[in-house]
């Protein structure tokens, strides 16, 4: 446990320019408190003592605003920055050297059984407010943009962004999903719909006369 704690503190110092002192990080950083408590809760969970596991995890939710199910698997040097509103589901698996910002959900869609939550590879960064939902993998060294909603697999060394996220960069190269030669004219489409509606109304009015 002491070895893991030292690694957690060093991870914060490496990734957070606002971090000042090891004691401050150990006692006051909510992400460090939540990860440390999860290790205890996970021990009880794996030894068939779910009540004690849940008691620890729920106490940490009240203290930090970070909810990690005691059954989740967390890798080493996980850094949850700020942390308020982070939710990590029961069957979620997180690799080493992952960074998670506030408001992130690693959850399920309600449609799956068994493995319901995502697997996060090593070195992944998940931006504030992102939602990663479903039993798929986010590949090593990938980035999930702030506010993205990810519902399908993300390859390694990629960046996923957007409301319903898609890969916008892979292996350092931009991925263009847009067809610039066949862009629909949305204004023309709206005008056509209005014309059809006017014609329908005129026909209905003429029928009444």
N, C-alpha and C positions, 0 to 999 in steps of 0.2 A: 504493500500500500504506500509506503514512504517513497519507494522508487517511482511509482506512478504519479504521486503528488509532485515530486520534483520535476518530472517531465511536464506535467500540466502547467506548473508555474513558469517553466522555461518557455513553453509554447505561447503563453500569454505575453511574455516579455518579447518574444520574437515577432509576434504579429500585432501587438497593440502598442502604438507609439505613446499612448497615455499612461501605460503601466510604469510604475516608479520603483516599488520595493516588493520583495517577495512576501513579506508579512502582510502588506496591503492586499496583494493578489490572493493569498491564501485565505484571509479572513473576510474580505469585503467583495470580492468578485463573484456575482451570483452564478455565473457559468461554472466556475471552479467548485463552488459549494454544491451545485446540483450534480455535477459529474462525480464528485467524491461521495456524495450520499447514494448515488445510483449504484456504485460498486458494492455498498453494504446491502442495499435493497436487492440487488441481483443475486447476491450470495444466498439470502433467505429464499428468494424465488426458486433458485436451482436446487435448494435443499427442501423443497415442498413445504415451505412455511409462507404461503402467500399473504396471510393477514399481516404479518410483520413487515413483509416486503412492501405492501401497499401503504401501511401506516407510515413508513419512512418516506415513500415517494410523495404522498399527499401532504406531509408536513413540509417537504421541500417546495411544493407548489405554492403553499401559503407564504413561504419565506422569500421565494425568488421569482415566482411567476413562470417557472419552467416546469413543464410536466413531462417526465420521462417514465414510460411504463417500466416496471422492474424487470420485465421479461426481455426488453430490448438489449441488443448486443452493441456495446460501444468499443471502438478501438482506442488506441493510445494517442495521447496528445490532442484530444478533441478540445477545441476552443469554441465555446458558446459566448459570443460577444454581446453585451447588454442582456439579451436573453429573454426579456419579458414577452410572453405569448408564444414561446417555443413549445411545440407538442411533438413527441416522438412515440410512435406506436409500438405495440407489443412485439411484433415480428420484424421490426426494423433492424437492419444490420448496418453499422457504420464502421468504415475502415479507419486507418491511422491518419493522423495529421489533417483532419477535416475541420473546416471553419464554418460555423453557422451563426447567422445574425438574427436579430429579434424578429418575432412574428412568423417564424418558419414553422410549417406543419409537414412532418413526415408521416403521412397517414394512409388510410385506405379509402376505397370508393364505396364500400358496403356490398360489393358484388362478389367478392372473393372469399374463400374459406381457407383455413390453414395459413399459409404464407400470404399475408394481406398487405404488408407494408414494404416500402422500397429497400433496396440494398444500395448503400452509398459507398463508392470506391475510395481508395486512398487519395489524399491530397485534394479532395473536392471542396469547393467554396460555394455556399448557398446564401444568396443575398436576402436582404430584409423583406419579409412578407411573402416569400416564395412558398408555394404549396407543391409538394411532390407526393402524388397520390397513386398507389397501386404497387403490385408485387413485381416490379421490374428493377433493372440496375442502372445507376448513374455511374458511368465509367471513371476510371482513375484520372485525376488531375483535370476534371471538368469543372465548369462554372455554371451556376444557375443564377440568372439575373434577378434583381430585386423585383418582386411582384409577379414573377412568372408562375404559371400553373402548368406543371409537368405531369403528363399522364401516359408517357411512353418512354421507352429506353433511350438513354443518352449515351452515345459512344464515348470512349476515352478521349481525353485532350480536346474536348468540345465546349462550346458555350451555347446554352439554350436560353431563349428569351421569348417574351410575348405572352399575351393573355392566355392563349392555349399554345404553350411554348413549342417552338421548333428550333432545330440547331441552326445558328446563324454563323458559327465559326467552328472549323475543325482542323486540327493540326496546324493552327496558325493561319489558315486560309479562310476567307469569307465564303459562306455558302449563300447563294442568291436563290430564293424560292419564288421570285416574282417573274412573270412573263411580261417583259416591257414592250413587246411587239403587239400583244393582244389585250391591252388594258381596256376594260369595259368603261363606256361613257355613262356614268351613273345618272347624270343630269338628263341625258337623252332617254334613258330607261324610265325615269320618273315622269317625263313629259308624255311618253307613250302610254303609261299606265293612266295618267290623268285623262288623256284623249279617249281611251277605251271607256273609262268611267263616265265621262260626259256623254258619250254615245249611248251607253246603257240607260242613263237617266233620261235622255231625250226620247229614246224609244219607249220607255215606260210611260212618260208623260203623254206622248202621242197616242198610245194605246188607251189611256183614260179618256182622252177627248173623243 
